[in-house]
Amino acid sequence: MRCDMPQINPMADIPSVTEVKRNTRDIPSHLQAGNLAKLLAPAELDIEGGRTRPVREFLNEFRRVKKIQR
């Protein structure tokens, strides 16, 4: 599976040590965003490839498989 991730520009995308020290509170949110992007990449490929279905169809199947009453 190939995922077209944007190229990193070291001059624009990688902060200096001084910036990191100044903005240490921002680090966890940046890491979470990166993790989220990694988790969403396969779903985005499914969307691009047309491998989707209506949510109502999915929910009906989910309820049936899990034996959930409405």
Sequence and secondary structure as in RCSB ss.txt:
>XXXX:A:sequence
MRCDMPQINPMADIPSVTEVKRNTRDIPSHLQAGNLAKLLAPAELDIEGGRTRPVREFLNEFRRVKKIQR
>XXXX:A:secstr
         HHHHS  HHHHHHTGGGHHHHHHHHHHHHHHHHHHHHHHTT    HHHHHHHHHHHHT   
